[in-house]
Amino acid sequence: MERPTLEAYQLAERKAAREEGRRGFLVHASITVVVAIVLVVLNVTIATGFPWSVFAVAGMGIGVFMHWYFGLVRGEELMQRHQQDVERRTAA
């Protein structure tokens, strides 16, 4: 059995990280949507005096946005930087 090259290993690692990042983002977004719906329903039906759920939903939305941006949009760049750091440490 032939050993994989460094490039093949890096490619496989990046692919696995992309898939894991996408799956993690979808779980995060799904849970956020469910919790946001519950909070809005509670706010509209029980605690109707002030629209406090807007703040909670906005905060959760920021978290999902950051997960999307750093996990999916910049994920490849961050993974390459991580791989370069590992290579630098092992070469020294």
Secondary structure, 3 states (H helix, E strand, C coil): CCCCCHHHHHHHHHHHHHHHHHHHHHHHHHHHHHHHHHHHHHHHHCCCCCCCHHHHHHHHHHHHHHHHHHHHHCHHHHHHHHHHHHHHHHHC
